[in-house]
Amino acid sequence: MTPVTPANNYNMLKLLYTNENGDLLVAEDLEALGGRGDSFVSADSFIPMPAGATLASLPGRVPLGKDKNGNFVPLGEKGWPVAALLPQGFTRTLLPAYVKGEDGPDVLPLLGYTAVALDGDTMKVAAIQTDEHRIWHPDHYNTEDLPRRIRRVRNIFPKNRIVSQLAHCSLNYGCFTAQNFFYRRWEGGLPVSPACNAQCVGCISEQQSECCPSPQGRIDFRPKVREIAEVGAFHLSGKRKDNIISFGQGCEGEPSLEAERIAKSIQVIRDHTQQGTININTNAGNFDHIRTIVDSGLDTMRVSLFSAKEEHYQRYYRPRNYTLADVERSIAYGVDHGVYVSLNLLAFPGFTDREEEIAALLELIRRTGLQKVQIRNLNIDCDYFYDALDFSKESSLGMDVLIQTLENNGIAVGNYSRPKKS
């Protein structure tokens, strides 16, 4: 690790940390750093912390800063690093800078830890705004009238198990896409599958090991076509004509495993209304199932991708009975049949922005013709990422280089799904 030139102490961004009581403290003599692969970098490219971001502490880790001589040094007193958790519309560029301590949990909760620093009186984060974030601002969610809205819709569909699941996710997990269904606006979730054909490291709905607790549970039923169609038609046929329903939510497995039910449901929904967008969030590993769903009238598809390199893809997804080649085939079929296809790129600074990863990603995009890359900050413990996937810490080009490279090649970059274009 090569030290960078020390910043002028007058303008330097200072290291933040917390004590065991959760008090936010400032290390006045240490410059804040961010981590990326095998290096730590200065915090001079940080931006003001956006509205809707929150802070989290990293217990059992020791904050790392830069002293006046340009040396990377651990905090000289007991304290934990601070990280920011970004709202939709912002892409993380650096991880928190720290070293492993002796106390604390072996693996931290599944969150998108982002480097944070203090600039005078302004909190700043290592991020780039890559999308408009108005509709995903927390102010629009968890409103006082949400419970009343949920009761009203449950009275309309008293026997619909998906509605009950969305109510549970809204109130207990604070899921925005679940809540949107009851607000009857924007992108609404439509979970359908209790099973999955992958065993992703750090899965948010089901863990194969005791690495870390999943933040939410997975549905335990297979909904009927009637239930799926009721939810879809209700969300798309309201006053708003640009709503989205999305199969593939955090509380389910792989939605395409329910291809026949989804296909029949799409037909029923479209018999009821032509409004809105029908989307699927999928790993796209089962080509035959994706083809069935595309042929039934799917509008948009967002395909989860950790890496466009086969070996790295396999390590993260640990797929059952499919390969990255099957995913590529599904993407190409969707594009060729009029579906607007995006990647849901699971981004981890220091890995996703490696030169070889960027090159492989560009080649996959060129071969398939997909239209957009949605960048999603990968929620995982920063150390566990390397340990579980057996990756070495190497140099990388930077998330800003990745984003600029995509845009220079005419590829749209964003963070979430949009309604189809009429």
LUMRODREN-136391 format. One record per residue (C-alpha): x negated, y, z; residue in three letters. Coordinates in Angstrom, 1 decimal. Each point is the difference from the previous one (the first is absolute). Layout:
      X      Y      Z residuo
      X      Y      Z     Ala
...
This chain:
      X      Y      Z residuo
    0.0    0.0    0.0     Met
   -1.5    3.3   -1.1     Thr
    0.7    3.1    2.1     Pro
    1.5    2.9   -1.9     Val
   -1.3    3.6    0.4     Thr
    1.3    1.4    3.3     Pro
    2.8    2.5   -0.3     Ala
   -0.2    3.4    1.4     Asn
    1.2   -0.4    3.6     Asn
    2.1    3.1   -0.2     Tyr
    2.2   -1.4   -2.7     Asn
   -0.3   -3.7    0.8     Met
    3.0   -2.2    0.4     Leu
   -0.1   -1.4    3.5     Lys
    0.4   -3.6    1.2     Leu
    3.3   -0.8    1.8     Leu
    0.6   -2.8    2.5     Tyr
    2.3   -1.1    2.7     Thr
   -0.5   -1.2    3.6     Asn
    1.9   -3.0    1.5     Glu
    2.8    2.3    1.0     Asn
    0.6    1.0   -3.6     Gly
   -1.3    3.6    0.4     Asp
   -1.3    1.4   -3.3     Leu
   -3.5    1.3    0.5     Leu
   -2.7    1.8   -2.1     Val
   -3.7   -0.8   -0.1     Ala
   -1.3    3.5   -0.4     Glu
   -3.5   -1.0   -1.0     Asp
    0.8   -2.8   -2.5     Leu
    1.1    0.4   -3.6     Glu
    2.8   -2.2   -1.1     Ala
   -0.7   -2.8   -2.5     Leu
    1.9   -2.4   -2.2     Gly
   -0.8   -3.5   -1.0     Gly
   -0.1   -1.5   -3.5     Arg
   -1.6   -3.4   -0.7     Gly
   -3.6    0.0    1.2     Asp
   -0.2    3.7    0.7     Ser
    1.3    2.8    2.2     Phe
    0.7    3.4   -1.7     Val
    0.6    3.5    1.2     Ser
    3.5    1.3    0.6     Ala
   -0.4    3.1   -2.2     Asp
    2.6   -1.2   -2.5     Ser
    2.8   -0.5    2.5     Phe
    3.4    1.7   -0.5     Ile
    2.4    1.4    2.6     Pro
    2.0   -2.8    1.6     Met
    3.3   -0.2   -1.9     Pro
    3.4    0.3    1.7     Ala
    1.2   -3.4    0.9     Gly
   -3.4   -1.4    0.8     Ala
   -0.6   -1.5    3.5     Thr
   -3.0   -0.9    2.0     Leu
   -1.1   -3.3    1.4     Ala
   -2.9   -1.1    2.3     Ser
   -2.3   -2.9   -0.7     Leu
   -0.6   -1.7    3.4     Pro
   -3.2   -1.9    0.5     Gly
   -1.8    2.0   -2.7     Arg
   -2.7    2.6    0.5     Val
    0.3    3.3   -2.0     Pro
   -2.9    0.8   -2.2     Leu
   -1.1    3.5   -0.8     Gly
   -3.0    2.0   -1.4     Lys
   -2.2    2.0    2.3     Asp
   -1.8    3.3   -0.7     Lys
   -3.0   -2.0   -1.4     Asn
    2.1   -1.8   -2.5     Gly
   -0.1   -3.3    1.8     Asn
    3.0   -2.3    0.3     Phe
    0.6   -0.5    3.7     Val
    2.8   -1.6    2.1     Pro
    2.0    2.1    2.4     Leu
   -2.0    0.5    3.2     Gly
    3.0   -0.5    2.3     Glu
    2.8   -2.5    0.2     Lys
    2.6    0.7   -2.6     Gly
    1.9   -1.6   -3.0     Trp
    0.1    1.2   -3.6     Pro
    3.0    1.8   -1.4     Val
    1.6   -0.8   -3.3     Ala
    2.7    1.6   -2.0     Ala
    2.9   -2.0   -1.5     Leu
    1.1    1.7   -3.2     Leu
    3.5    0.6   -1.4     Pro
    1.0   -1.0   -3.5     Gln
   -1.6    2.2   -2.7     Gly
   -3.5   -0.1    1.4     Phe
   -2.8   -2.3   -0.8     Thr
   -2.7   -0.8    2.6     Arg
   -3.6    0.6   -1.1     Thr
   -2.0   -0.9    3.1     Leu
    0.3   -2.3    3.0     Leu
   -0.7    1.1    3.6     Pro
   -3.7   -0.1    0.9     Ala
   -0.8   -2.3    3.0     Tyr
   -1.9   -3.0    1.2     Val
    1.5   -3.0    1.8     Lys
    0.0    0.2    3.8     Gly
    0.2   -2.7    2.6     Glu
    3.6    0.7    1.3     Asp
    3.3    0.1   -1.8     Gly
    1.8   -2.4   -2.4     Pro
   -1.9   -2.0   -2.6     Asp
    2.4    1.1   -2.7     Val
    1.9    3.2   -0.1     Leu
    3.7    0.3   -1.1     Pro
    0.8    0.1   -3.7     Leu
   -0.3    3.7   -0.7     Leu
   -1.5    2.2   -2.7     Gly
   -2.8    1.6    2.1     Tyr
   -1.3    3.2   -1.5     Thr
   -2.9    2.2    1.1     Ala
    1.0    3.2    1.8     Val
   -1.9    3.0    1.3     Ala
    0.4    3.5    1.5     Leu
   -0.7    3.1   -1.9     Asp
    0.3    2.9    2.4     Gly
    3.6   -0.3    1.1     Asp
    1.0   -2.0   -3.1     Thr
    0.3   -3.8   -0.1     Met
   -1.3   -1.4   -3.2     Lys
    0.1   -3.5   -1.7     Val
   -1.9   -1.9   -2.6     Ala
    2.6    0.0   -2.7     Ala
    1.2    1.2   -3.4     Ile
    3.6    0.9   -0.8     Gln
    0.9   -2.3   -2.8     Thr
    3.8    0.5   -0.1     Asp
    2.8    2.3    1.1     Glu
    1.1   -1.2    3.4     His
    3.1    2.0    0.7     Arg
    2.5   -2.9   -0.1     Ile
   -2.2   -2.2    2.2     Trp
   -0.5    2.7    2.7     His
    1.0   -1.3    3.4     Pro
    2.4    2.9    0.5     Asp
    2.4   -1.7   -2.4     His
    0.1   -3.2    2.1     Tyr
    1.2   -1.2    3.4     Asn
    2.5    2.8    0.1     Thr
    2.6    0.3    2.8     Glu
    2.8   -1.2   -2.4     Asp
   -1.8   -3.1   -1.2     Leu
    1.7   -2.4    2.5     Pro
    3.4    1.4   -1.1     Arg
   -0.9   -0.5   -3.6     Arg
   -1.1   -3.6    0.7     Ile
    3.3   -0.8    1.8     Arg
    2.0    1.4   -2.9     Arg
   -1.8   -2.2   -2.6     Val
    0.1   -3.1    2.2     Arg
    3.8    0.5    0.3     Asn
    0.2    0.1   -3.8     Ile
   -2.0   -3.2   -0.3     Phe
    0.5   -1.9    3.3     Pro
   -1.1   -3.4   -1.3     Lys
   -3.0    1.1   -2.0     Asn
   -3.2   -1.3    1.6     Arg
   -2.2    2.3   -2.1     Ile
    1.8    3.1    1.4     Val
   -0.6   -1.4    3.5     Ser
   -3.7   -0.5   -0.8     Gln
   -0.3    3.5   -1.3     Leu
    1.7    1.3    3.1     Ala
   -2.5   -1.9    2.1     His
   -3.0    1.3   -2.0     Cys
    1.3    3.5    0.2     Ser
    0.5    0.1    3.7     Leu
   -2.8   -2.3    1.3     Asn
   -2.8    0.6   -2.6     Tyr
    0.9    3.5   -1.2     Gly
   -0.2   -1.3   -3.6     Cys
    0.6    2.9   -2.4     Phe
    1.2   -2.0   -2.9     Thr
    2.5   -1.8    2.3     Ala
    1.2    3.3    1.3     Gln
    0.4    1.4   -3.5     Asn
    2.7   -2.6   -0.7     Phe
    2.1    1.4    2.9     Phe
   -0.7    3.6   -1.1     Tyr
    0.9   -1.2   -3.5     Arg
   -2.9    1.7   -1.7     Arg
   -3.4   -0.5   -1.7     Trp
   -1.7   -3.4    0.2     Glu
    2.0   -2.6    2.1     Gly
   -1.4   -3.3    1.0     Gly
    1.7   -3.3   -1.0     Leu
   -1.7   -3.0    1.7     Pro
    0.9   -3.4   -1.4     Val
   -2.8   -2.5    0.6     Ser
   -1.1   -1.8    3.2     Pro
   -2.8   -1.9   -1.8     Ala
   -3.2    1.1   -1.6     Cys
   -2.5   -1.5   -2.5     Asn
   -3.0    1.8    1.6     Ala
   -1.7    0.1    3.4     Gln
   -1.3    3.6   -0.1     Cys
   -2.6    0.9    2.6     Val
    1.7    2.4    2.4     Gly
    3.5   -0.7   -1.3     Cys
    2.4    2.5    1.6     Ile
    2.9   -2.4    0.4     Ser
   -1.6   -3.4    0.7     Glu
   -3.4   -1.1    1.3     Gln
   -1.5   -3.4   -0.7     Gln
   -2.4    0.5    3.0     Ser
   -0.3    2.0    3.2     Glu
   -2.2    2.8   -1.5     Cys
    2.5    2.8    0.7     Cys
    3.7    0.3    0.6     Pro
    2.2    0.7   -3.0     Ser
    1.8    3.3    0.4     Pro
    3.3   -1.4   -1.1     Gln
    1.8   -3.3   -0.4     Gly
    1.1   -1.7   -3.2     Arg
    3.6   -0.8   -0.9     Ile
    1.0   -3.6    0.7     Asp
    2.8   -0.5   -2.5     Phe
    0.6   -0.2   -3.7     Arg
    2.7    2.5   -0.9     Pro
    2.8   -0.8   -2.3     Lys
    0.4    1.7   -3.4     Val
    3.1    1.8    1.4     Arg
   -2.1    1.5    2.9     Glu
   -2.8    1.1   -2.3     Ile
    2.4    1.6   -2.6     Ala
    2.0    1.8    2.7     Glu
   -3.0    1.7    1.4     Val
   -1.4    0.9   -3.4     Gly
    3.2    1.3   -1.5     Ala
    0.8    2.0    3.1     Phe
   -3.4    1.7    0.0     His
    0.0    0.8   -3.7     Leu
    3.6    1.0   -0.6     Ser
    0.1    3.0    2.4     Gly
    0.0    3.7   -0.8     Lys
   -3.8    0.0   -0.6     Arg
   -0.7   -1.4   -3.5     Lys
   -3.7   -0.6    0.5     Asp
   -0.1   -2.4    2.9     Asn
   -2.2   -3.1    0.0     Ile
    0.5   -3.4    1.4     Ile
   -3.1   -2.0    0.7     Ser
   -0.4   -3.7    0.4     Phe
   -3.2   -0.8    1.9     Gly
   -0.1    1.5    3.5     Gln
   -2.2   -0.2    3.0     Gly
    2.5   -2.3    1.8     Cys
   -0.1   -2.7   -2.7     Glu
   -2.3   -2.3   -1.9     Gly
   -0.3    0.0   -3.8     Glu
    3.4    1.1   -1.6     Pro
   -0.6   -1.7   -3.4     Ser
    0.3   -3.4    1.7     Leu
    3.8    0.9    0.0     Glu
   -0.1    0.7   -3.7     Ala
    3.3   -1.7   -0.9     Glu
    1.9    1.8    2.7     Arg
   -1.6    3.4   -0.8     Ile
    0.8   -0.5   -3.7     Ala
    3.6   -0.8    0.6     Lys
    0.3    2.9    2.5     Ser
   -1.5    2.5   -2.6     Ile
    2.7   -1.1   -2.4     Gln
    2.8    0.6    2.6     Val
   -1.5    3.4    1.0     Ile
   -0.2    1.1   -3.6     Arg
    3.6   -1.1   -0.6     Asp
    0.9    2.4    2.9     His
   -2.3    3.0   -0.8     Thr
   -2.6    1.0   -2.6     Gln
   -1.4    2.7    2.4     Gln
   -3.3   -0.1    1.7     Gly
   -3.1   -2.2   -0.2     Thr
   -0.5   -3.6    0.9     Ile
   -3.6   -0.7    1.1     Asn
   -1.9   -2.9    1.3     Ile
   -3.2    0.1    2.2     Asn
   -1.7   -3.3   -0.7     Thr
   -3.3   -1.8   -0.2     Asn
    1.2   -1.2   -3.5     Ala
   -1.8   -3.3    0.5     Gly
    2.9   -2.2   -1.3     Asn
    0.3    0.9   -3.7     Phe
    3.1   -2.0   -0.7     Asp
    1.9    1.7    2.8     His
   -1.2    3.4   -1.0     Ile
    1.1   -0.7   -3.5     Arg
    3.5   -0.9    1.2     Thr
    0.3    3.2    2.0     Ile
   -1.3    2.2   -2.8     Val
    2.4   -1.6   -2.5     Asp
    2.9    0.7    2.3     Ser
   -0.4    3.8   -0.3     Gly
   -2.7    1.1    2.4     Leu
   -1.0    3.6   -0.3     Asp
   -3.3    0.4    1.8     Thr
   -2.5   -2.3    1.6     Met
   -2.8    0.7    2.5     Arg
   -2.6   -2.7    0.2     Val
   -2.2   -0.4    3.1     Ser
   -3.7   -0.1   -0.8     Leu
   -2.9   -0.1    2.4     Phe
   -2.7   -0.6   -2.6     Ser
   -0.1   -0.6   -3.8     Ala
   -2.9   -2.5    0.6     Lys
    1.2   -3.6    0.3     Glu
   -2.3   -1.0    2.9     Glu
    0.9    3.1    2.0     His
    3.7   -0.4   -0.8     Tyr
    0.0   -3.6    1.2     Gln
   -1.7    0.9    3.3     Arg
    2.6    2.6    0.9     Tyr
    3.3   -1.6   -1.3     Tyr
   -0.9   -3.7    0.5     Arg
    2.7   -0.8   -2.6     Pro
    1.9   -3.2   -0.2     Arg
    0.2   -1.4   -3.5     Asn
   -0.9    3.1   -2.0     Tyr
   -3.0    2.1   -1.0     Thr
   -0.8    3.5   -1.0     Leu
    0.5   -1.0   -3.7     Ala
    3.7   -0.8    0.8     Asp
    0.3    3.4    1.5     Val
   -1.4    1.6   -3.1     Glu
    2.3   -2.0   -2.2     Arg
    3.0    1.2    2.0     Ser
   -1.1    3.7   -0.2     Ile
   -0.5   -0.3   -3.8     Ala
    3.5   -1.6   -0.4     Tyr
    1.6    2.7    2.0     Gly
   -1.7    2.8   -2.0     Val
    0.8   -1.7   -3.3     Asp
    3.7   -0.3    0.9     His
    0.6    3.7    1.0     Gly
   -0.6   -0.2    3.7     Val
   -2.0    2.9    1.6     Tyr
   -2.8   -1.8    1.8     Val
   -2.2    1.4    2.7     Ser
   -2.7   -1.5    2.1     Leu
    0.3    0.2    3.8     Asn
   -3.8    0.3    0.5     Leu
   -0.9   -0.9    3.6     Leu
   -2.8    2.4    0.6     Ala
   -2.9   -0.3    2.5     Phe
   -2.8    2.6   -0.3     Pro
   -3.3   -1.6   -0.5     Gly
    1.5   -2.9   -1.9     Phe
    2.7    1.2   -2.4     Thr
   -2.3    2.8   -1.2     Asp
   -3.0   -2.3   -0.8     Arg
   -1.2    0.3   -3.5     Glu
    0.8   -3.6   -0.9     Glu
    3.5    0.3    1.5     Glu
    0.8    3.1   -2.0     Ile
   -1.3   -1.6   -3.2     Ala
    2.0   -3.1    0.5     Ala
    3.1    2.0    0.7     Leu
   -0.3    2.1   -3.2     Leu
   -0.4   -3.2   -2.0     Glu
    3.2   -1.5    1.4     Leu
    1.9    3.2   -0.7     Ile
   -1.3    0.1   -3.6     Arg
    0.9   -3.7   -0.6     Arg
    3.6    0.3    1.4     Thr
    1.0    3.6   -0.9     Gly
    1.5    0.7    3.5     Leu
    0.9    3.6    0.5     Gln
   -0.9    1.1    3.5     Lys
   -2.1   -0.8    3.1     Val
    1.6    0.6    3.3     Gln
   -2.6    0.2    2.7     Ile
    0.9   -1.5    3.4     Arg
   -2.3    0.3    3.0     Asn
   -0.7   -3.5    1.1     Leu
    1.1   -0.5    3.6     Asn
   -2.7   -2.1    1.7     Ile
   -2.7    0.1    2.7     Asp
   -3.1    1.5   -1.7     Cys
   -2.3   -2.7    1.4     Asp
    2.4   -2.9   -0.4     Tyr
    0.3    0.9   -3.7     Phe
   -3.7   -0.9   -0.6     Tyr
    0.0   -2.9    2.4     Asp
    3.1   -1.8   -1.2     Ala
   -0.7    0.5   -3.7     Leu
   -3.7   -0.7    0.3     Asp
   -0.9    3.2   -1.8     Phe
   -3.4    1.8    0.5     Ser
   -0.1    3.7    0.6     Lys
   -1.3    1.5   -3.2     Glu
   -0.3    3.5   -1.6     Ser
    3.0    1.4   -1.8     Ser
    0.8    3.0   -2.2     Leu
    2.8    1.5    2.1     Gly
    3.8    0.0   -0.3     Met
   -0.1    3.4   -1.7     Asp
   -2.1   -1.6   -2.8     Val
    2.5   -2.8   -0.3     Leu
    2.9    2.4   -0.3     Ile
   -1.7    2.3   -2.4     Gln
   -1.1   -3.0   -2.2     Thr
    3.6   -1.3   -0.2     Leu
    1.3    3.5   -1.0     Glu
   -2.8    0.5   -2.5     Asn
    1.2   -3.2   -1.7     Asn
    3.6    1.3   -0.2     Gly
    1.3   -2.1    2.8     Ile
    2.6    1.5    2.3     Ala
   -0.9    0.0    3.7     Val
    2.5    0.2    2.9     Gly
    1.1   -1.6    3.2     Asn
    3.6   -1.1   -0.4     Tyr
    2.7   -1.1   -2.6     Ser
    2.0    2.4   -2.0     Arg
    3.4   -0.4   -1.7     Pro
   -0.2   -1.3   -3.6     Lys
    0.0    2.7   -2.7     Lys
    3.2    0.1   -2.0     Ser
